[in-house]
C-alpha cells in the first residue's frame, strides 16, 4: 500500500521546475504502470510546439542528467527528453460510461527553501535537495493525492473511463494549454481539479472557486548595438534603455472600467559593464484581468509600447507568449456534486456553500474550457491545508493531514460520477 507521507516527502526533496519534472514524471509513470493503468507520456501526452516558456536546452539537459543521477529509469526518461514531462494514466471500466478526468500538477518553483530549524521539512529531514528549487505551492501534495487516488480506484468496478492527468509547468501557467492542444481533454465529459491550501484551513473544502483572472506572460527581447560608452556613445544603440522606457510606460497603462486589472514587469535585465552600451536586454511582463477581452486589450497595449520604445532608440525587438490562462467558470452541478461527496469524509469539518475566491491565475482553466466547450461539465475545488506562511514563500509547507482528505474526496467523486455507490 502506498505510503503517502513517504511519497510526498520524497517529491518535496526532489523539486523540479516546469518542463524539467523528469524524475517526478518518471516516478508517476512507474507507479501508474505498477497499478495496471494504461499510461501515455512524453510526446504522446503533450503537443511540443504549443508548450510555452520552454527552458533553454542546456537547462533541460542538466535537469535530465540530474534525474538520472537521482534514480530515474533511463528507458522511461528517454521518451521525456527535451521537456516532454506530461503523463496521463487511463483506467477503463468494465462497462461503458462517461469519461471523467482528474488533473494534478507536478512542478516546483525557483525558490531557495528555508533552513530554519522550525521549518518542518528542515526539521523532518526532507528539505529540498535541489538547491534553488522548492515545492512552495503544494504541487508535491497534488501529485501525491493523484497517485493515492489512482491506487484507491485501481480495483474498483467502474462504468466508464477515468483519466489521471499529471501536468507539467503550471507555474507561469505554461503546461496545460499544450496538453489541451494534444487533444487529451477532447473526450472528457466531467473534469475535476483542486488546489491545496489557498488560505483555507485543514478540514475545510470548497466544491468550486471563483475570481481566477485571465493572464498573459510575455517574454520581450530588445536588440541594440554595443559601443564604448565614453569614446563612442553615439555609435551605440542602448537596448537596456529601450527596455527601461517600455517598463515605465507599461506601468503607466491606465486601469480599465471593464474589469479589474493587474500589470507587472517582473524581470528587467541587460548590460555587461558600466562602459559598454548594452547590446541586449530582456524583460518579462504579465497582464491580468477578470475579463478575458480586457486582458487581450492590455496585451495589445504592451505590444504597442514595446514597438514604439524600441523605435525611439533604434532597436529591434521580439515578443514571445511565455504563458497564459483564462477565467474559470465552475459548473453548479459539479460544485454541488463535489460538496455532497465531501460530506462525512474523516477530517472534514466544514463544507461551505459558497465557493472559494482567488485572484491568482490557473492554467487548468484551458482544460475546464475545452471540456465545457464540448458539452461537458467541470469544477476547480479547494482542499484546505493550513500553511504557516503564504504560497511561494521559502518557509511554505502544508499540513499533511490534508492528503488523505484529498485522496478520499477524489475517490468519492469518481464513484459518484461513474454511477457507483460510495463505499
Sine and cosine of phi, psi and omega as CSV:
sin_phi,cos_phi,sin_psi,cos_psi,sin_omega,cos_omega
0.00,0.00,0.61,-0.79,-0.06,-1.00
-0.91,0.42,0.77,-0.64,0.13,-0.99
-1.00,-0.02,0.98,-0.17,-0.15,-0.99
-0.94,0.35,-0.51,0.86,0.04,-1.00
-0.94,0.35,-0.68,0.73,0.03,-1.00
-0.89,0.46,-0.68,0.74,0.01,-1.00
-0.90,0.44,-0.75,0.66,-0.02,-1.00
-0.85,0.52,-0.66,0.75,-0.04,-1.00
-0.95,0.31,-0.55,0.83,0.11,-0.99
-0.89,0.45,-0.71,0.70,0.03,-1.00
-0.89,0.45,-0.62,0.79,0.00,-1.00
-0.90,0.43,-0.57,0.82,0.01,-1.00
-0.95,0.30,-0.34,0.94,-0.10,-1.00
-0.81,-0.58,0.88,0.47,-0.05,-1.00
-0.97,0.25,0.68,-0.73,-0.03,-1.00
-0.77,-0.63,0.68,-0.74,-0.04,-1.00
-0.97,0.25,0.19,-0.98,-0.07,-1.00
-0.80,0.60,0.75,-0.66,-0.02,-1.00
0.93,0.35,0.10,0.99,0.14,-0.99
-0.87,-0.50,0.36,0.93,-0.05,-1.00
-0.98,0.20,0.75,0.66,-0.13,-0.99
-0.91,0.41,-0.75,0.66,-0.02,-1.00
-0.92,0.40,-0.69,0.72,-0.01,-1.00
-0.88,0.48,-0.77,0.64,-0.03,-1.00
-0.90,0.43,-0.60,0.80,0.04,-1.00
-0.88,0.47,-0.69,0.72,0.04,-1.00
-0.89,0.46,-0.66,0.75,0.02,-1.00
-0.88,0.47,-0.71,0.70,0.02,-1.00
-0.86,0.51,-0.74,0.67,-0.03,-1.00
-0.87,0.50,-0.70,0.72,-0.07,-1.00
-0.94,0.33,-0.63,0.77,0.04,-1.00
-0.91,0.41,-0.67,0.74,0.02,-1.00
-0.89,0.45,-0.63,0.77,0.01,-1.00
-0.90,0.43,-0.46,0.89,0.02,-1.00
-1.00,0.09,-0.05,1.00,0.03,-1.00
1.00,-0.03,0.22,0.98,-0.01,-1.00
-0.98,0.22,0.52,-0.86,0.27,-0.96
-0.96,0.27,0.79,-0.62,-0.11,-0.99
-0.81,-0.58,0.79,-0.62,0.16,-0.99
-0.89,-0.46,0.62,-0.79,-0.04,-1.00
-0.37,-0.93,0.03,-1.00,-0.06,-1.00
0.93,0.37,-0.60,-0.80,-0.05,-1.00
-0.93,0.38,-0.24,0.97,0.06,-1.00
-0.97,0.25,-0.26,0.97,-0.11,-0.99
-0.92,-0.40,-0.09,1.00,-0.06,-1.00
-0.46,-0.89,0.60,-0.80,-0.01,-1.00
-1.00,0.08,0.93,-0.38,-0.09,-1.00
-0.83,0.56,-0.79,0.61,-0.04,-1.00
-0.90,0.44,-0.34,0.94,-0.03,-1.00
-1.00,0.03,-0.09,1.00,0.04,-1.00
-0.91,0.41,0.62,-0.79,-0.05,-1.00
-0.90,-0.43,0.63,-0.77,0.04,-1.00
0.90,0.43,0.61,0.79,0.01,-1.00
-0.91,0.42,0.75,-0.67,0.01,-1.00
-0.89,0.46,0.30,-0.95,0.05,-1.00
-0.88,0.47,0.43,-0.90,-0.07,-1.00
-0.85,0.53,-0.63,0.78,-0.01,-1.00
-0.91,0.41,-0.52,0.85,0.05,-1.00
-0.93,0.36,-0.69,0.72,0.04,-1.00
-0.88,0.48,-0.70,0.72,-0.03,-1.00
-0.90,0.43,-0.67,0.74,0.00,-1.00
-0.90,0.44,-0.68,0.73,0.01,-1.00
-0.92,0.40,-0.58,0.81,0.04,-1.00
-0.88,0.47,-0.74,0.68,0.01,-1.00
-0.91,0.42,-0.62,0.79,0.03,-1.00
-0.89,0.46,-0.65,0.76,0.03,-1.00
-0.88,0.47,-0.66,0.75,0.05,-1.00
-0.87,0.49,-0.68,0.74,-0.01,-1.00
-0.91,0.41,-0.40,0.92,-0.02,-1.00
-0.96,-0.27,0.46,0.89,0.24,-0.97
0.99,-0.11,0.11,0.99,0.01,-1.00
-0.93,0.37,0.58,-0.81,0.00,-1.00
-0.95,0.32,0.88,-0.47,-0.06,-1.00
-0.86,0.51,-0.58,0.82,-0.04,-1.00
-0.92,0.39,-0.71,0.71,0.04,-1.00
-0.92,0.39,-0.68,0.73,-0.09,-1.00
-0.89,0.46,-0.52,0.86,-0.06,-1.00
-0.84,0.55,-0.60,0.80,-0.02,-1.00
-0.96,0.30,-0.24,0.97,-0.03,-1.00
-0.99,-0.15,-0.07,1.00,-0.10,-1.00
-0.84,0.55,0.68,-0.73,-0.03,-1.00
1.00,-0.05,0.12,0.99,0.06,-1.00
1.00,-0.08,0.44,0.90,0.03,-1.00
-0.99,-0.14,0.95,0.31,-0.19,-0.98
-0.97,-0.23,0.35,0.94,0.06,-1.00
-0.99,0.12,0.55,-0.83,0.01,-1.00
-0.68,-0.73,0.66,-0.75,0.09,-1.00
-0.75,-0.67,0.84,-0.54,0.10,-0.99
-0.98,-0.21,0.71,-0.71,-0.08,-1.00
-0.85,-0.53,0.79,-0.61,0.06,-1.00
-0.88,-0.48,0.91,-0.42,-0.03,-1.00
-0.99,-0.15,0.78,-0.62,-0.03,-1.00
-0.96,0.27,0.19,-0.98,-0.01,-1.00
-0.97,0.25,-0.31,0.95,0.01,-1.00
-0.79,-0.61,0.43,-0.90,0.02,-1.00
-0.93,0.38,0.43,-0.90,-0.01,-1.00
0.07,-1.00,-0.17,-0.99,-0.05,-1.00
-0.94,0.33,0.21,-0.98,0.08,-1.00
-0.96,-0.28,0.82,-0.57,-0.01,-1.00
-0.93,-0.36,0.64,-0.77,0.05,-1.00
-0.78,-0.63,0.67,-0.74,0.15,-0.99
-0.90,-0.43,0.62,-0.78,0.02,-1.00
-0.86,-0.50,0.70,-0.71,0.02,-1.00
-0.72,-0.70,0.79,-0.61,0.00,-1.00
-1.00,-0.04,0.42,-0.91,-0.20,-0.98
-0.85,-0.53,-0.25,0.97,-0.24,-0.97
-1.00,0.07,0.30,-0.95,0.00,-1.00
-0.93,-0.36,-0.18,-0.98,-0.08,-1.00
-0.84,-0.54,0.44,-0.90,0.05,-1.00
-0.99,0.17,0.94,0.35,-0.05,-1.00
-0.78,-0.62,0.66,-0.75,0.10,-0.99
-0.99,0.14,0.88,-0.48,-0.07,-1.00
-0.95,0.31,0.57,-0.82,-0.02,-1.00
-0.88,0.48,0.57,-0.82,0.12,-0.99
-0.94,-0.33,0.24,0.97,0.04,-1.00
-0.86,0.51,0.66,-0.75,-0.08,-1.00
-0.91,0.42,-0.38,0.92,0.03,-1.00
-1.00,-0.09,0.11,0.99,0.11,-0.99
-0.98,0.19,0.90,-0.44,-0.15,-0.99
-0.76,0.64,-0.71,0.70,0.03,-1.00
-0.88,0.47,-0.58,0.82,0.07,-1.00
-0.93,0.37,-0.74,0.67,-0.02,-1.00
-0.91,0.42,-0.56,0.83,-0.04,-1.00
-1.00,0.02,-0.03,1.00,0.05,-1.00
0.98,0.19,0.37,0.93,0.04,-1.00
-0.81,-0.59,0.50,0.87,0.13,-0.99
-0.89,0.46,0.40,-0.92,-0.01,-1.00
-0.80,0.60,0.75,-0.66,0.12,-0.99
-1.00,-0.01,-0.20,0.98,-0.01,-1.00
-0.98,-0.18,1.00,-0.03,-0.13,-0.99
-0.83,0.56,0.77,-0.64,-0.02,-1.00
1.00,-0.07,-0.18,0.98,0.08,-1.00
-0.90,-0.43,0.57,-0.82,-0.02,-1.00
-0.41,-0.91,0.62,-0.78,0.19,-0.98
-0.99,0.13,1.00,0.00,-0.04,-1.00
-0.94,-0.35,0.30,0.95,0.02,-1.00
-0.62,-0.78,0.31,0.95,0.15,-0.99
0.97,0.26,0.23,0.97,0.00,-1.00
-0.94,0.35,-0.39,0.92,0.15,-0.99
-0.89,0.45,-0.62,0.79,0.08,-1.00
-0.93,0.37,-0.62,0.78,0.02,-1.00
-0.89,0.46,-0.73,0.69,0.00,-1.00
-0.89,0.46,-0.64,0.76,0.04,-1.00
-0.88,0.48,-0.71,0.70,0.03,-1.00
-0.87,0.49,-0.70,0.71,0.00,-1.00
-0.84,0.54,-0.71,0.71,0.00,-1.00
-0.95,0.32,-0.55,0.84,0.07,-1.00
-0.90,0.43,-0.65,0.76,0.04,-1.00
-0.92,0.38,-0.65,0.76,0.03,-1.00
-0.86,0.52,-0.66,0.75,0.05,-1.00
-0.91,0.41,-0.69,0.73,-0.07,-1.00
-0.90,0.43,-0.50,0.87,-0.07,-1.00
-0.99,-0.12,-0.15,0.99,-0.14,-0.99
-0.86,0.51,-0.55,0.83,-0.04,-1.00
-0.98,-0.19,0.16,0.99,-0.07,-1.00
-0.99,0.13,0.53,-0.85,0.16,-0.99
-0.99,0.11,0.84,-0.54,-0.13,-0.99
-0.81,-0.58,0.46,-0.89,0.16,-0.99
-0.92,-0.40,0.99,-0.16,-0.05,-1.00
0.82,-0.57,-0.31,-0.95,-0.10,-0.99
-0.74,-0.67,0.62,-0.78,0.10,-0.99
-0.88,-0.47,0.74,-0.68,0.13,-0.99
-0.94,-0.33,0.78,-0.62,0.12,-0.99
-0.98,-0.21,0.94,-0.33,-0.07,-1.00
-0.99,-0.17,0.92,-0.40,0.07,-1.00
-0.97,-0.23,0.95,-0.31,-0.19,-0.98
-0.99,-0.15,0.71,-0.71,0.15,-0.99
-1.00,0.08,0.28,-0.96,0.27,-0.96
0.82,0.57,0.76,0.65,0.16,-0.99
-0.96,0.28,-0.63,0.78,0.03,-1.00
-0.89,0.46,0.75,-0.66,-0.15,-0.99
0.99,0.15,0.09,1.00,0.00,-1.00
0.69,0.72,0.92,0.39,-0.16,-0.99
-0.85,-0.53,-0.43,0.90,-0.22,-0.98
-0.99,-0.14,-0.50,0.86,-0.11,-0.99
-0.91,0.42,-0.65,0.76,-0.05,-1.00
-0.82,0.58,-0.67,0.74,-0.05,-1.00
-0.94,0.33,-0.49,0.87,0.08,-1.00
-0.96,0.29,-0.60,0.80,0.09,-1.00
-0.88,0.47,-0.70,0.71,-0.01,-1.00
-0.91,0.42,-0.41,0.91,0.05,-1.00
-0.97,0.26,-0.26,0.97,0.01,-1.00
1.00,-0.07,0.21,0.98,-0.06,-1.00
-0.88,0.48,-0.50,0.87,-0.05,-1.00
-0.99,-0.13,-0.02,1.00,-0.19,-0.98
-0.92,0.40,-0.41,0.91,-0.01,-1.00
-0.96,-0.28,0.22,0.98,-0.10,-0.99
-1.00,0.04,0.75,-0.66,0.03,-1.00
-1.00,-0.10,-0.55,0.84,-0.03,-1.00
-0.70,-0.72,0.71,-0.71,-0.08,-1.00
-0.72,-0.69,0.76,-0.65,0.04,-1.00
-0.74,-0.68,0.67,-0.74,0.18,-0.98
-0.57,-0.82,0.22,-0.97,-0.11,-0.99
-0.46,-0.89,0.30,-0.95,0.10,-1.00
-0.77,-0.63,0.65,-0.76,0.09,-1.00
-0.99,0.12,0.59,-0.81,0.12,-0.99
1.00,0.04,-0.90,-0.44,0.02,-1.00
0.84,0.55,0.65,0.76,0.04,-1.00
0.92,0.40,0.32,0.95,0.07,-1.00
-0.95,-0.30,0.79,-0.62,-0.08,-1.00
-0.95,0.30,0.39,-0.92,0.07,-1.00
-0.84,0.55,0.74,-0.67,-0.01,-1.00
0.98,-0.18,-0.17,0.98,0.08,-1.00
-0.93,-0.37,0.68,-0.74,0.03,-1.00
-0.71,-0.70,0.46,-0.89,0.03,-1.00
-0.83,-0.56,0.73,-0.69,-0.02,-1.00
-0.97,0.23,-0.21,0.98,0.02,-1.00
-0.40,-0.92,0.16,-0.99,-0.03,-1.00
-0.66,-0.75,0.57,-0.82,0.11,-0.99
-0.71,-0.70,0.27,-0.96,0.06,-1.00
0.98,-0.21,-0.26,0.96,-0.02,-1.00
-0.85,0.53,0.69,-0.72,-0.12,-0.99
-0.99,-0.13,0.52,-0.85,0.23,-0.97
-0.93,0.37,0.58,-0.82,0.00,-1.00
-0.50,-0.87,0.44,-0.90,0.14,-0.99
-0.70,-0.72,0.75,-0.66,0.08,-1.00
-0.97,-0.25,0.78,-0.63,-0.06,-1.00
-0.86,-0.51,0.79,-0.61,0.12,-0.99
-0.98,-0.20,0.88,-0.48,-0.12,-0.99
-0.90,-0.44,0.74,-0.68,0.04,-1.00
-0.85,-0.52,0.71,-0.71,0.07,-1.00
-0.91,-0.41,0.69,-0.72,0.04,-1.00
-0.89,-0.46,0.79,-0.61,-0.01,-1.00
-0.82,-0.58,-0.49,-0.87,0.01,-1.00
-0.74,-0.67,0.80,-0.59,0.02,-1.00
-0.97,0.23,0.51,-0.86,0.05,-1.00
-0.29,-0.96,0.25,-0.97,0.05,-1.00
-0.95,0.30,0.83,-0.56,-0.09,-1.00
-0.94,0.35,-0.32,0.95,0.02,-1.00
-0.98,-0.19,-0.73,0.69,-0.10,-0.99
-0.99,0.17,-0.65,0.76,-0.09,-1.00
-0.68,-0.73,0.82,0.57,-0.06,-1.00
-0.89,0.46,-0.53,0.85,-0.06,-1.00
-0.95,0.31,-0.26,0.96,0.00,-1.00
-1.00,0.06,-0.16,0.99,-0.01,-1.00
-1.00,-0.06,0.26,-0.97,0.12,-0.99
-0.76,-0.65,0.94,-0.34,-0.22,-0.98
-0.99,0.12,0.98,-0.21,-0.03,-1.00
-0.91,0.41,-0.59,0.81,-0.01,-1.00
-0.93,0.37,-0.58,0.81,0.05,-1.00
-0.91,0.42,-0.64,0.77,0.07,-1.00
-0.89,0.45,-0.65,0.76,0.03,-1.00
-0.91,0.41,-0.63,0.77,0.02,-1.00
-0.91,0.41,-0.62,0.78,0.07,-1.00
-0.87,0.50,-0.70,0.71,0.02,-1.00
-0.90,0.44,-0.68,0.73,-0.02,-1.00
-0.83,0.56,-0.76,0.65,-0.05,-1.00
-0.90,0.44,-0.62,0.78,-0.03,-1.00
-0.97,0.22,-0.51,0.86,0.08,-1.00
-0.89,0.45,-0.68,0.73,0.01,-1.00
-0.96,0.29,-0.19,0.98,0.06,-1.00
-1.00,-0.03,-0.03,1.00,0.06,-1.00
-0.86,0.50,0.76,-0.65,-0.05,-1.00
-0.94,0.33,0.38,-0.92,0.12,-0.99
-0.93,0.36,0.29,-0.96,-0.08,-1.00
-0.94,-0.34,0.55,-0.84,0.09,-1.00
-0.99,0.10,-0.22,0.98,-0.08,-1.00
-1.00,-0.02,0.02,1.00,0.01,-1.00
0.25,-0.97,0.51,-0.86,0.04,-1.00
-0.86,0.51,0.70,-0.72,-0.07,-1.00
-0.74,-0.67,0.40,-0.91,0.14,-0.99
-0.68,-0.74,0.46,-0.89,0.12,-0.99
-0.46,-0.89,0.60,-0.80,-0.04,-1.00
-0.39,-0.92,0.66,-0.75,0.23,-0.97
-0.98,-0.18,0.94,-0.33,-0.11,-0.99
-1.00,-0.08,-0.32,0.95,0.01,-1.00
-0.68,-0.73,0.72,-0.69,0.15,-0.99
-0.61,-0.79,0.87,-0.49,-0.04,-1.00
-0.53,-0.85,0.48,-0.88,0.02,-1.00
0.24,-0.97,0.28,-0.96,0.03,-1.00
1.00,0.01,0.41,-0.91,-0.03,-1.00
-0.77,-0.64,-0.41,0.91,-0.03,-1.00
-0.32,-0.95,0.35,-0.94,-0.05,-1.00
-0.90,0.43,-0.45,0.90,-0.09,-1.00
-0.97,-0.24,0.32,0.95,0.02,-1.00
-0.83,-0.56,0.79,-0.61,0.13,-0.99
-0.91,0.42,0.84,-0.54,-0.06,-1.00
-0.89,0.45,0.79,-0.62,-0.02,-1.00
-1.00,0.04,-0.46,0.89,-0.03,-1.00
-0.75,-0.66,0.52,-0.86,0.13,-0.99
-0.52,-0.86,0.45,-0.89,-0.04,-1.00
-0.66,-0.75,0.61,-0.79,0.10,-1.00
-0.64,-0.77,0.48,-0.87,0.06,-1.00
-0.85,-0.53,0.81,-0.59,-0.11,-0.99
-0.86,-0.52,0.58,-0.82,0.19,-0.98
-0.77,-0.64,0.62,-0.78,0.15,-0.99
-0.91,-0.42,0.49,-0.87,0.08,-1.00
-0.56,-0.83,0.53,-0.85,0.13,-0.99
-0.32,-0.95,0.46,-0.89,0.10,-0.99
-0.95,0.32,-0.26,0.96,0.03,-1.00
-0.95,-0.30,0.81,-0.59,0.04,-1.00
-0.88,0.48,-0.63,0.78,0.01,-1.00
-0.91,0.41,-0.68,0.73,0.00,-1.00
-0.91,0.41,-0.62,0.78,0.06,-1.00
-0.86,0.51,-0.65,0.76,0.04,-1.00
-0.89,0.46,-0.60,0.80,0.04,-1.00
-0.92,0.39,-0.61,0.79,0.07,-1.00
-0.88,0.47,-0.69,0.72,0.01,-1.00
-0.87,0.50,-0.67,0.74,0.01,-1.00
-0.90,0.44,-0.63,0.78,0.05,-1.00
-0.90,0.43,-0.64,0.77,0.05,-1.00
-0.88,0.47,-0.69,0.72,0.01,-1.00
-0.86,0.50,-0.68,0.74,0.01,-1.00
-0.90,0.43,-0.66,0.75,0.00,-1.00
-0.91,0.42,-0.69,0.73,0.03,-1.00
-0.88,0.48,-0.72,0.69,-0.01,-1.00
-0.86,0.52,-0.74,0.67,-0.08,-1.00
-0.97,0.24,-0.51,0.86,0.08,-1.00
-0.92,0.40,-0.65,0.76,0.07,-1.00
-0.90,0.44,-0.67,0.74,0.00,-1.00
-0.89,0.46,-0.62,0.78,0.02,-1.00
-0.85,0.53,-0.55,0.83,-0.11,-0.99
-0.94,-0.35,0.21,0.98,0.07,-1.00
0.92,0.39,0.64,0.77,-0.09,-1.00
-0.94,-0.34,0.36,-0.93,0.25,-0.97
-1.00,-0.07,0.30,-0.96,0.02,-1.00
-0.46,-0.89,0.35,-0.94,0.13,-0.99
-0.59,-0.81,0.51,-0.86,-0.01,-1.00
-0.77,-0.64,0.80,-0.60,0.02,-1.00
-0.85,-0.53,0.71,-0.71,0.13,-0.99
-0.97,0.25,0.90,-0.44,-0.07,-1.00
-0.98,-0.21,-0.02,1.00,0.01,-1.00
0.13,-0.99,0.28,-0.96,0.01,-1.00
-0.10,-0.99,0.35,-0.94,0.08,-1.00
-0.43,-0.90,0.27,-0.96,0.01,-1.00
-0.81,-0.59,0.23,-0.97,0.03,-1.00
-0.89,0.46,0.43,-0.90,0.01,-1.00
-0.96,-0.29,0.75,-0.66,0.13,-0.99
-0.85,-0.53,0.91,-0.41,-0.02,-1.00
-1.00,0.07,0.65,-0.76,0.04,-1.00
-0.98,0.21,0.81,-0.59,-0.07,-1.00
-0.81,0.58,-0.62,0.79,-0.02,-1.00
-0.90,0.44,-0.60,0.80,0.00,-1.00
-0.96,0.27,-0.58,0.81,0.09,-1.00
-0.86,0.51,-0.71,0.70,-0.01,-1.00
-0.92,0.39,-0.66,0.75,0.03,-1.00
-0.86,0.51,-0.70,0.72,0.01,-1.00
-0.90,0.44,-0.66,0.75,0.01,-1.00
-0.89,0.46,-0.68,0.73,0.00,-1.00
-0.91,0.41,-0.62,0.79,0.00,-1.00
-0.92,0.40,-0.45,0.89,-0.04,-1.00
-0.98,0.21,-0.33,0.94,-0.06,-1.00
-0.90,0.43,0.79,-0.61,0.07,-1.00
1.00,0.07,0.01,1.00,0.07,-1.00
-0.92,0.38,0.77,-0.64,0.03,-1.00
-0.82,0.57,0.79,-0.62,-0.01,-1.00
0.99,-0.12,-0.28,0.96,0.04,-1.00
-1.00,0.01,0.85,-0.53,0.00,-1.00
-0.90,-0.44,-0.26,0.97,-0.05,-1.00
-0.62,-0.78,0.80,-0.60,0.09,-1.00
-0.77,-0.63,0.99,0.10,-0.09,-1.00
-0.89,0.46,0.49,-0.87,0.09,-1.00
-0.95,0.32,-0.57,0.82,-0.03,-1.00
-0.97,0.25,0.46,-0.89,0.04,-1.00
-0.98,0.21,0.38,-0.93,0.12,-0.99
-0.94,0.33,0.28,-0.96,-0.04,-1.00
-0.74,-0.67,0.72,-0.69,0.04,-1.00
-0.54,-0.84,0.63,-0.78,0.08,-1.00
-0.95,-0.31,0.40,0.92,0.17,-0.99
-0.99,0.14,-0.34,-0.94,0.04,-1.00
-0.66,-0.75,0.44,-0.90,-0.14,-0.99
-0.50,-0.87,0.84,-0.54,-0.09,-1.00
-0.99,0.14,-0.07,1.00,0.22,-0.98
-0.87,0.49,-0.25,0.97,0.06,-1.00
-0.82,0.58,-0.58,0.81,0.03,-1.00
-0.92,0.40,-0.56,0.83,0.02,-1.00
-0.94,0.34,-0.71,0.70,0.07,-1.00
-0.84,0.54,-0.74,0.68,-0.05,-1.00
-0.86,0.50,-0.69,0.72,-0.03,-1.00
-0.90,0.44,-0.68,0.73,0.03,-1.00
-0.88,0.48,-0.71,0.71,-0.02,-1.00
-0.92,0.38,-0.60,0.80,0.04,-1.00
-0.89,0.45,-0.49,0.87,-0.01,-1.00
-1.00,-0.02,0.20,0.98,0.06,-1.00
1.00,-0.04,0.07,1.00,0.02,-1.00
-1.00,0.02,-0.07,-1.00,-0.01,-1.00
-0.75,-0.66,0.44,-0.90,-0.12,-0.99
-0.41,-0.91,0.34,-0.94,0.13,-0.99
-0.46,-0.89,0.35,-0.94,0.02,-1.00
-0.85,-0.52,0.91,-0.42,-0.18,-0.98
-0.97,-0.24,0.27,-0.96,0.09,-1.00
-0.84,-0.54,0.79,-0.62,0.08,-1.00
-0.96,-0.26,0.93,-0.37,-0.03,-1.00
-0.84,0.54,0.69,-0.73,0.06,-1.00
-0.46,-0.89,0.97,-0.25,-0.07,-1.00
-0.87,0.50,0.72,-0.70,-0.05,-1.00
-0.85,-0.52,0.65,-0.76,0.03,-1.00
-0.95,0.31,-0.40,0.92,-0.03,-1.00
-0.59,-0.81,0.18,-0.98,0.01,-1.00
-0.92,0.40,0.30,-0.95,0.14,-0.99
-0.84,0.54,0.46,-0.89,0.03,-1.00
0.92,0.39,0.52,0.85,0.00,-1.00
-0.90,-0.45,0.55,-0.83,-0.03,-1.00
-0.88,0.48,-0.32,0.95,0.01,-1.00
-0.96,-0.27,0.26,0.97,-0.03,-1.00
-0.90,0.44,0.61,-0.79,0.11,-0.99
-0.34,-0.94,0.30,-0.95,0.03,-1.00
-0.88,-0.47,0.50,-0.87,0.17,-0.99
-0.95,0.31,0.87,-0.50,-0.11,-0.99
-0.94,0.33,-0.21,0.98,0.10,-0.99
-0.88,0.47,-0.31,0.95,0.01,-1.00
-0.96,0.28,-0.36,0.93,-0.10,-0.99
-0.92,0.40,-0.77,0.63,0.05,-1.00
-0.90,0.44,-0.48,0.88,0.09,-1.00
-0.89,0.46,-0.74,0.68,-0.01,-1.00
-0.89,0.46,-0.67,0.74,0.00,-1.00
-0.88,0.47,-0.74,0.68,-0.03,-1.00
-0.92,0.39,-0.57,0.82,0.00,-1.00
-0.90,0.43,-0.76,0.65,0.02,-1.00
-0.90,0.43,-0.61,0.79,0.02,-1.00
-0.87,0.49,-0.72,0.70,-0.01,-1.00
-0.92,0.40,-0.62,0.78,0.04,-1.00
-0.87,0.49,-0.69,0.72,0.00,-1.00
-0.85,0.52,-0.72,0.70,-0.05,-1.00
-0.94,0.35,-0.53,0.85,0.06,-1.00
-0.94,0.34,-0.70,0.71,-0.05,-1.00
-0.92,0.39,-0.58,0.81,-0.06,-1.00
-1.00,-0.05,0.20,0.98,0.19,-0.98
0.99,0.16,0.32,0.95,0.05,-1.00
-0.96,-0.29,0.45,-0.89,0.04,-1.00
-0.95,0.32,0.56,-0.83,0.04,-1.00
-0.97,0.23,0.79,-0.61,-0.01,-1.00
-0.92,-0.40,0.00,0.00,0.00,0.00
